Amino acid sequence: MEQYAMETPLGMLRITGDLEGISEVSFVDDPMVSSEEIPKSLKPVVAQLREYFSKVRTDFELKLNPNGTDFQKRVWKTLGEVRFGRTKSYQEIANELGDPKVIRAAASANGKNPIAIIIPRHRVVGSDGSLTGYAGGLHRKKWLLEHESPVKQTQLF
């Protein structure tokens, strides 16, 4: 496994992966120095994240390899289908999984998603459209949603 620390407008991202794919992209609040050299296996993800933050990229084309249960991976696959600039509720995600009763399990799997931004857990909101928990912090979720919003407002949330 190789790691890279990347500075972003939202602070430091830790990126972990290898030739099998990306296994983690997570926000790091502890002081961390950005890496000087990007490992070969992580160059595509770093380049695509830079494009995302520069508003050049709206979709990612990367090999992903997150660790999780089969159910978690199904939830993460469903999250990956939520397009840039869109949101879905936890209930909509549960419905798409085929069982409206798995809403809590889907929410839990969303919270355990190890690949921020690329598997867009920030695009899941409450049924009433409200911001709900986000492992990277609600201020980051708000920023990401505003970054992706096709409508420029002074304040989205």
Backbone as JSON, one array per atom type, in Angstrom:
{
  "sequence": "MEQYAMETPLGMLRITGDLEGISEVSFVDDPMVSSEEIPKSLKPVVAQLREYFSKVRTDFELKLNPNGTDFQKRVWKTLGEVRFGRTKSYQEIANELGDPKVIRAAASANGKNPIAIIIPRHRVVGSDGSLTGYAGGLHRKKWLLEHESPVKQTQLF",
  "N": [[0.84, -1.19, 0.0], [0.51, 2.18, -0.83], [0.91, 5.6, 0.17], [-0.25, 9.0, 0.06], [-0.15, 12.39, 0.87], [-2.27, 15.03, 0.38], [-2.75, 18.43, -0.21], [-5.7, 20.36, -0.05], [-8.48, 22.6, -0.82], [-10.01, 22.15, 1.4], [-8.43, 21.28, 3.41], [-6.1, 18.75, 4.44], [-5.87, 15.74, 2.56], [-5.67, 12.26, 2.92], [-4.46, 9.78, 0.91], [-4.69, 6.47, -0.05], [-3.55, 3.53, -1.59], [-2.93, 1.07, -4.19], [-1.7, -0.86, -6.96], [-3.96, -2.37, -7.24], [-6.02, -0.69, -6.78], [-7.69, 2.27, -5.43], [-7.92, 2.54, -1.98], [-8.45, 4.21, 0.12], [-9.52, 7.54, 0.7], [-9.32, 10.15, 2.64], [-10.2, 12.84, 4.85], [-7.92, 14.58, 6.87], [-7.45, 15.79, 10.03], [-5.4, 16.12, 11.79], [-2.15, 17.6, 12.05], [-0.29, 17.35, 9.1], [2.19, 16.83, 6.75], [2.28, 17.67, 3.35], [3.0, 15.3, 0.83], [6.01, 15.01, -1.05], [6.72, 13.6, -3.41], [4.65, 11.93, -5.67], [3.41, 8.71, -5.43], [3.62, 6.3, -8.06], [1.34, 4.63, -8.47], [-0.67, 6.2, -7.41], [-0.85, 8.51, -8.85], [-2.93, 8.94, -10.86], [-5.3, 9.33, -9.25], [-4.62, 11.56, -7.7], [-4.25, 13.5, -9.7], [-6.88, 13.56, -10.79], [-8.39, 14.37, -8.57], [-7.32, 16.94, -8.17], [-8.24, 18.14, -10.53], [-10.99, 17.98, -10.01], [-11.25, 19.72, -7.77], [-10.55, 22.04, -9.07], [-12.71, 22.5, -10.62], [-12.82, 21.27, -13.09], [-13.31, 18.63, -13.47], [-16.03, 16.36, -13.2], [-16.7, 13.75, -12.93], [-15.22, 10.69, -11.86], [-12.66, 8.52, -13.0], [-11.47, 5.93, -12.01], [-9.77, 3.1, -10.6], [-11.18, 1.46, -7.98], [-10.79, 0.14, -4.68], [-12.11, -0.42, -2.11], [-12.19, -1.48, 1.33], [-14.64, -3.49, 2.76], [-17.87, -4.81, 3.81], [-20.04, -6.99, 1.86], [-22.59, -5.81, 1.74], [-21.98, -3.13, 2.43], [-20.4, -2.46, 0.23], [-22.3, -2.61, -1.8], [-23.93, -0.45, -1.07], [-22.04, 1.63, -1.38], [-21.57, 1.44, -4.12], [-24.06, 2.24, -5.06], [-24.04, 4.86, -4.07], [-22.05, 5.89, -5.68], [-23.39, 6.29, -8.01], [-24.8, 8.61, -7.74], [-25.02, 11.56, -9.23], [-22.78, 14.29, -9.98], [-23.47, 17.42, -8.55], [-25.98, 16.71, -7.72], [-28.23, 15.42, -5.19], [-29.21, 12.82, -2.9], [-31.53, 11.29, -0.68], [-31.15, 9.4, 2.39], [-33.25, 7.62, 2.52], [-33.98, 7.37, -0.19], [-31.69, 6.1, -1.13], [-31.84, 3.66, 0.3], [-34.23, 2.68, -0.82], [-33.39, 2.31, -3.47], [-31.66, 0.24, -3.06], [-33.41, -1.75, -2.8], [-34.91, -2.28, -0.52], [-36.78, -0.53, 1.61], [-36.54, -0.61, 4.35], [-33.9, -0.78, 5.1], [-32.75, 1.58, 5.73], [-31.33, 2.62, 7.99], [-29.12, 0.9, 8.1], [-28.02, 1.46, 5.61], [-27.34, 4.13, 5.99], [-25.4, 3.82, 7.96], [-23.47, 2.35, 6.53], [-22.82, 4.27, 4.65], [-21.55, 6.15, 6.28], [-19.27, 4.71, 6.86], [-17.88, 4.64, 4.56], [-14.85, 4.55, 2.97], [-13.74, 6.14, 1.01], [-13.68, 9.21, 0.38], [-15.29, 11.87, -1.43], [-14.78, 10.74, -4.1], [-16.31, 8.36, -3.99], [-19.22, 9.49, -3.43], [-20.19, 10.31, -0.56], [-20.9, 12.69, 0.54], [-23.04, 13.63, -0.9], [-25.38, 12.7, 0.11], [-28.27, 13.45, 1.81], [-30.6, 14.49, 4.41], [-34.07, 13.39, 4.45], [-35.63, 15.66, 4.36], [-34.02, 17.38, 3.03], [-32.05, 18.46, 4.56], [-28.72, 19.03, 5.85], [-26.88, 16.29, 7.0], [-25.04, 14.14, 9.22], [-21.5, 13.9, 8.58], [-18.55, 12.25, 7.95], [-16.21, 13.67, 7.44], [-16.73, 16.09, 8.53], [-19.27, 18.55, 8.92], [-18.86, 21.11, 7.85], [-17.19, 20.64, 5.71], [-18.8, 18.99, 4.13], [-20.84, 20.78, 3.45], [-19.31, 22.66, 1.98], [-18.44, 21.04, -0.18], [-20.92, 20.38, -1.4], [-21.8, 22.93, -2.14], [-19.72, 23.58, -3.88], [-20.27, 21.83, -5.95], [-22.74, 22.65, -6.78], [-24.97, 23.64, -9.33], [-26.19, 26.05, -9.29], [-25.32, 29.19, -8.3], [-25.22, 30.47, -5.16], [-25.41, 32.71, -2.36], [-25.46, 31.39, 0.05], [-25.92, 28.04, 0.55], [-26.68, 26.25, 2.53]],
  "CA": [[0.0, 0.0, 0.0], [1.23, 3.45, -0.87], [0.15, 6.73, 0.69], [0.11, 10.34, -0.37], [-0.88, 13.45, 1.57], [-2.56, 16.07, -0.61], [-3.38, 19.66, 0.28], [-6.89, 20.74, -0.81], [-9.15, 23.76, -0.22], [-10.68, 21.72, 2.63], [-7.44, 20.7, 4.29], [-5.31, 17.63, 3.95], [-6.47, 14.44, 2.23], [-4.76, 11.11, 2.9], [-4.85, 8.89, -0.18], [-4.01, 5.19, 0.1], [-3.91, 2.58, -2.62], [-1.85, 0.38, -4.89], [-2.1, -1.19, -8.32], [-5.29, -2.98, -7.18], [-7.01, 0.39, -6.74], [-7.7, 3.2, -4.31], [-8.62, 1.96, -0.83], [-8.86, 5.26, 1.07], [-9.34, 8.97, 0.52], [-9.98, 10.68, 3.83], [-9.74, 14.11, 5.4], [-7.08, 14.43, 8.05], [-7.42, 17.03, 10.79], [-4.12, 16.23, 12.48], [-1.13, 18.19, 11.18], [0.33, 16.39, 8.21], [2.91, 17.52, 5.68], [1.97, 17.08, 2.06], [4.08, 14.5, 0.3], [6.7, 15.66, -2.15], [6.63, 12.8, -4.62], [3.42, 11.14, -5.76], [3.67, 7.33, -5.88], [3.1, 6.04, -9.41], [-0.01, 4.05, -8.44], [-1.63, 7.2, -6.93], [-0.85, 9.7, -9.72], [-4.24, 9.24, -11.46], [-6.27, 9.87, -8.29], [-4.2, 12.92, -7.34], [-4.56, 14.36, -10.85], [-8.32, 13.73, -10.93], [-8.88, 15.2, -7.45], [-6.94, 18.33, -8.48], [-9.19, 18.6, -11.54], [-12.27, 18.15, -9.32], [-11.2, 20.95, -6.98], [-10.44, 23.15, -10.02], [-13.98, 22.51, -11.36], [-12.6, 20.75, -14.44], [-13.8, 17.25, -13.49], [-17.26, 16.07, -12.45], [-16.76, 12.29, -12.78], [-13.91, 10.07, -11.67], [-12.39, 7.3, -13.75], [-10.41, 5.32, -11.21], [-9.99, 1.76, -10.08], [-11.39, 1.55, -6.54], [-10.64, -1.12, -3.95], [-12.38, -0.17, -0.69], [-12.44, -2.64, 2.18], [-15.95, -3.44, 3.4], [-18.74, -5.98, 3.64], [-20.76, -6.99, 0.59], [-23.65, -4.8, 1.83], [-21.36, -1.81, 2.35], [-19.97, -2.24, -1.16], [-23.53, -2.32, -2.57], [-24.3, 0.94, -0.75], [-21.06, 2.52, -1.98], [-21.83, 1.43, -5.56], [-25.25, 3.1, -5.24], [-23.59, 6.25, -3.86], [-21.27, 6.28, -6.85], [-24.31, 6.62, -9.1], [-25.38, 9.94, -7.49], [-24.25, 12.42, -10.12], [-22.25, 15.6, -9.59], [-24.49, 18.46, -8.5], [-27.25, 16.12, -7.27], [-28.22, 14.78, -3.88], [-30.25, 11.83, -2.62], [-31.74, 11.06, 0.75], [-30.87, 8.04, 2.84], [-34.41, 6.8, 2.14], [-33.86, 7.05, -1.62], [-30.63, 5.1, -1.26], [-32.4, 2.39, 0.78], [-35.19, 2.22, -1.83], [-32.63, 1.82, -4.62], [-31.08, -1.04, -2.67], [-34.47, -2.74, -2.88], [-35.59, -2.5, 0.75], [-36.87, 0.74, 2.33], [-36.27, -0.8, 5.78], [-32.46, -0.81, 5.37], [-32.29, 2.98, 5.77], [-30.29, 2.81, 9.03], [-27.93, 0.16, 7.67], [-27.44, 2.21, 4.5], [-26.71, 5.32, 6.58], [-24.19, 3.35, 8.63], [-22.5, 2.01, 5.49], [-22.38, 5.54, 4.09], [-20.6, 6.72, 7.22], [-18.04, 3.92, 6.87], [-17.29, 4.75, 3.23], [-13.47, 5.0, 3.15], [-13.24, 6.89, -0.14], [-14.4, 10.49, 0.31], [-15.41, 12.63, -2.68], [-14.89, 9.87, -5.27], [-17.58, 7.71, -3.66], [-19.7, 10.77, -2.89], [-21.05, 10.26, 0.62], [-21.36, 14.06, 0.84], [-24.25, 13.9, -1.68], [-26.54, 12.12, 0.79], [-28.85, 14.42, 2.75], [-31.82, 14.04, 5.08], [-35.27, 13.38, 3.59], [-36.12, 17.03, 4.24], [-33.0, 18.16, 2.34], [-31.09, 19.03, 5.51], [-27.41, 18.39, 6.0], [-26.82, 15.31, 8.08], [-23.66, 13.85, 9.57], [-20.49, 13.65, 7.56], [-17.32, 11.86, 8.63], [-15.2, 14.7, 7.25], [-17.19, 17.33, 9.15], [-20.36, 19.19, 8.17], [-18.36, 22.26, 7.1], [-16.67, 20.12, 4.45], [-19.94, 18.54, 3.33], [-21.46, 22.0, 2.94], [-18.42, 23.21, 0.96], [-18.49, 20.15, -1.34], [-22.21, 20.54, -2.06], [-21.79, 24.25, -2.78], [-18.75, 23.46, -4.97], [-20.91, 21.07, -7.03], [-24.05, 23.2, -7.11], [-25.03, 24.37, -10.59], [-26.73, 27.37, -8.99], [-24.46, 29.91, -7.37], [-25.96, 31.23, -4.15], [-24.52, 33.18, -1.3], [-25.45, 30.39, 1.1], [-26.78, 26.91, 0.2], [-27.22, 25.71, 3.8]],
  "C": [[0.88, 1.25, 0.0], [0.32, 4.54, -0.36], [0.67, 8.02, 0.11], [-0.75, 11.31, 0.41], [-1.02, 14.62, 0.62], [-3.26, 17.25, 0.04], [-4.55, 20.01, -0.64], [-7.48, 22.0, -0.19], [-9.83, 23.43, 1.12], [-9.71, 21.13, 3.64], [-6.78, 19.5, 3.64], [-6.16, 16.39, 3.69], [-5.37, 13.39, 2.29], [-5.3, 10.14, 1.85], [-4.01, 7.62, -0.04], [-4.48, 4.26, -1.02], [-2.68, 1.9, -3.19], [-2.36, 0.05, -6.28], [-3.48, -1.86, -8.38], [-6.39, -1.92, -7.11], [-6.87, 1.24, -5.49], [-8.5, 2.58, -3.17], [-9.06, 3.03, 0.17], [-8.56, 6.64, 0.51], [-10.07, 9.58, 1.7], [-9.35, 12.0, 4.27], [-8.99, 13.84, 6.69], [-7.02, 15.77, 8.76], [-6.11, 17.22, 11.55], [-3.09, 16.84, 11.52], [-0.42, 17.1, 10.38], [1.0, 17.17, 7.09], [2.58, 16.86, 4.36], [3.22, 16.39, 1.51], [4.72, 15.22, -0.88], [6.51, 14.9, -3.46], [5.38, 11.93, -4.58], [3.79, 9.73, -6.21], [2.98, 7.06, -7.22], [1.65, 5.54, -9.4], [-1.07, 5.07, -8.03], [-1.7, 8.44, -7.82], [-2.22, 9.97, -10.36], [-5.23, 9.85, -10.48], [-5.9, 11.3, -7.88], [-4.54, 13.88, -8.47], [-6.07, 14.61, -10.95], [-8.91, 14.54, -9.78], [-8.51, 16.67, -7.67], [-7.89, 18.92, -9.51], [-10.57, 18.85, -10.92], [-12.28, 19.47, -8.55], [-11.07, 22.19, -7.86], [-11.69, 23.31, -10.88], [-13.81, 22.11, -12.82], [-13.22, 19.37, -14.58], [-15.06, 17.11, -12.65], [-17.44, 14.57, -12.21], [-15.34, 11.76, -12.63], [-13.82, 8.77, -12.45], [-11.19, 6.62, -13.1], [-10.78, 3.9, -10.82], [-10.06, 1.88, -8.55], [-11.3, 0.18, -5.9], [-10.89, -0.89, -2.46], [-12.61, -1.47, 0.07], [-13.8, -2.48, 2.85], [-16.71, -4.73, 3.17], [-19.41, -5.91, 2.27], [-21.87, -5.93, 0.61], [-23.08, -3.4, 1.72], [-20.96, -1.5, 0.91], [-21.16, -1.98, -2.07], [-23.98, -0.88, -2.34], [-23.34, 1.89, -1.45], [-21.21, 2.57, -3.5], [-23.02, 2.32, -5.89], [-24.88, 4.57, -5.05], [-22.84, 6.76, -5.08], [-22.13, 6.66, -8.04], [-25.01, 7.97, -8.9], [-24.49, 10.93, -8.22], [-23.82, 13.72, -9.46], [-23.37, 16.63, -9.61], [-25.86, 17.98, -8.04], [-27.1, 15.62, -5.85], [-29.33, 13.73, -3.84], [-30.37, 11.71, -1.12], [-31.35, 9.63, 1.09], [-32.02, 7.12, 2.46], [-34.35, 6.42, 0.67], [-32.79, 5.99, -1.86], [-31.15, 3.72, -0.84], [-33.38, 1.83, -0.25], [-34.46, 1.65, -3.04], [-31.94, 0.5, -4.33], [-32.13, -2.15, -2.64], [-35.23, -3.0, -1.6], [-35.62, -1.21, 1.55], [-36.51, 0.62, 3.82], [-34.78, -0.78, 6.11], [-31.88, 0.6, 5.48], [-31.18, 3.19, 6.79], [-28.99, 2.09, 8.64], [-27.22, 0.88, 6.52], [-26.73, 3.46, 5.01], [-25.4, 4.94, 7.27], [-23.1, 3.03, 7.61], [-21.96, 3.29, 4.84], [-21.32, 6.18, 4.98], [-19.27, 5.99, 7.26], [-17.34, 3.92, 5.5], [-15.87, 5.31, 3.36], [-12.93, 5.9, 2.04], [-14.08, 8.16, -0.33], [-14.32, 11.07, -1.1], [-15.65, 11.72, -3.88], [-16.1, 8.96, -5.15], [-18.3, 8.76, -2.83], [-20.68, 10.69, -1.72], [-21.58, 11.64, 0.98], [-22.65, 14.4, 0.1], [-25.5, 13.29, -1.07], [-26.99, 13.09, 1.88], [-30.07, 13.79, 3.42], [-33.01, 14.11, 4.13], [-35.85, 14.76, 3.39], [-35.11, 17.95, 3.56], [-31.94, 18.74, 3.26], [-29.76, 18.3, 5.46], [-27.49, 17.42, 7.16], [-25.35, 15.01, 8.32], [-22.76, 13.57, 8.39], [-19.17, 13.38, 8.26], [-16.23, 12.91, 8.52], [-15.55, 16.02, 7.9], [-18.23, 18.02, 8.28], [-19.88, 20.39, 7.37], [-17.79, 21.8, 5.75], [-17.8, 19.65, 3.54], [-20.63, 19.74, 2.68], [-20.62, 22.58, 1.8], [-18.5, 22.37, -0.32], [-19.8, 20.3, -2.11], [-22.3, 21.89, -2.76], [-20.85, 24.26, -3.99], [-19.4, 22.8, -6.19], [-22.22, 21.68, -7.5], [-24.01, 23.96, -8.44], [-25.55, 25.8, -10.4], [-25.83, 28.03, -7.96], [-25.32, 30.76, -6.44], [-24.97, 31.75, -3.13], [-24.41, 32.14, -0.2], [-26.41, 29.27, 0.71], [-27.44, 26.34, 1.45], [-26.89, 26.67, 4.91]]
}
